[in-house]
Amino acid sequence: MEKQKLPNETLILVLGIISIITCCCWGFGLILGIVTLVLAGKATQIYIQNPELYPGYQNVKIGKILAIIGIVLSAIYILIAIYVNVVIGSEEFQIMVKEWAEEMQNQ
């Protein structure tokens, strides 16, 4: 039998990387991570049916790991953003950031 590429093998890897890069974009990394996990799940099912046909399963595993990291980082970012807005308030946070920036410029 001729060896083949898994469907969406490269896309899974690229989306996993982008999910980490966009983890601070208000949930965009979370969405990409979930899409990547769904695609990786389908590719894994295809690979399990006939593993000797598909040599590039490593890209799928790496993409899945990167997607999980992207999901975790996105969730942490969203939780911190909610905490800051609820507990501190967005106006107070902006004042704190301005004061911090002024202190950094004066040093």
C-alpha positions as CSV (number, residue, x, y, z in Angstrom):
1,M,0.0,0.0,0.0
2,E,1.1,3.5,-0.7
3,K,1.7,5.9,2.3
4,Q,-0.6,8.9,2.5
5,K,-0.9,12.1,4.5
6,L,-3.6,12.3,7.1
7,P,-6.3,14.7,6.3
8,N,-5.7,18.2,7.7
9,E,-2.4,17.1,9.2
10,T,-0.6,20.4,8.5
11,L,-3.7,22.4,9.3
12,I,-3.9,20.8,12.7
13,L,-0.3,21.8,13.4
14,V,-0.7,25.3,12.2
15,L,-3.9,25.9,14.1
16,G,-2.3,24.5,17.3
17,I,0.5,27.1,16.9
18,I,-1.9,29.9,16.1
19,S,-4.1,29.0,19.1
20,I,-1.1,29.7,21.4
21,I,-0.1,32.9,19.6
22,T,-3.7,34.3,19.9
23,C,-4.4,33.2,23.4
24,C,-4.7,36.8,24.6
25,C,-7.2,37.8,21.9
26,W,-10.4,37.5,23.9
27,G,-11.2,33.9,23.2
28,F,-9.9,33.6,19.6
29,G,-7.2,31.2,20.8
30,L,-9.8,29.2,22.7
31,I,-12.0,28.8,19.6
32,L,-9.0,27.8,17.4
33,G,-7.9,25.3,20.1
34,I,-11.3,23.6,20.2
35,V,-11.4,23.5,16.4
36,T,-7.9,22.0,16.3
37,L,-8.9,19.3,18.9
38,V,-12.0,18.3,16.8
39,L,-9.9,18.0,13.6
40,A,-7.2,16.1,15.5
41,G,-9.8,13.7,16.9
42,K,-11.1,12.9,13.4
43,A,-7.5,12.5,12.1
44,T,-6.7,10.2,15.1
45,Q,-9.7,8.0,14.3
46,I,-8.5,7.7,10.7
47,Y,-5.0,6.8,11.9
48,I,-6.2,4.2,14.3
49,Q,-8.1,2.4,11.6
50,N,-5.0,1.9,9.4
51,P,-1.8,3.2,11.1
52,E,0.7,1.7,8.6
53,L,-0.8,3.9,5.8
54,Y,-0.2,7.3,7.6
55,P,3.4,8.1,8.6
56,G,2.7,11.8,9.7
57,Y,0.8,11.2,12.9
58,Q,3.5,13.1,14.9
59,N,2.2,16.4,13.4
60,V,-1.3,15.5,14.6
61,K,-0.1,14.7,18.2
62,I,2.0,17.9,18.3
63,G,-0.9,20.0,17.0
64,K,-3.2,18.4,19.7
65,I,-0.7,19.3,22.4
66,L,-0.3,22.8,21.2
67,A,-4.1,23.2,21.0
68,I,-4.5,22.1,24.6
69,I,-1.8,24.6,25.7
70,G,-3.6,27.3,23.7
71,I,-6.9,26.4,25.3
72,V,-5.4,26.5,28.8
73,L,-3.6,29.9,28.2
74,S,-6.8,31.4,26.7
75,A,-8.9,30.2,29.6
76,I,-6.4,31.7,32.1
77,Y,-6.4,35.0,30.2
78,I,-10.2,35.1,30.1
79,L,-10.5,34.3,33.8
80,I,-7.9,37.0,34.7
81,A,-9.7,39.6,32.5
82,I,-13.0,38.8,34.2
83,Y,-11.4,39.0,37.6
84,V,-9.8,42.3,36.8
85,N,-13.1,43.8,35.5
86,V,-15.2,42.5,38.3
87,V,-12.9,43.0,41.3
88,I,-10.8,46.0,40.3
89,G,-13.0,47.6,37.6
90,S,-11.8,48.6,34.2
91,E,-11.4,52.3,35.0
92,E,-9.4,51.6,38.2
93,F,-7.2,49.2,36.3
94,Q,-6.5,51.8,33.6
95,I,-5.4,54.2,36.2
96,M,-3.1,51.6,37.8
97,V,-1.5,50.9,34.4
98,K,-1.0,54.6,33.7
99,E,0.7,55.0,37.1
100,W,2.9,52.0,36.5
101,A,3.9,53.3,33.1
102,E,4.8,56.7,34.5
103,E,6.9,55.0,37.2
104,M,8.7,52.9,34.6
105,Q,9.4,56.1,32.5
106,N,10.8,58.0,35.5
107,Q,13.4,55.2,36.3
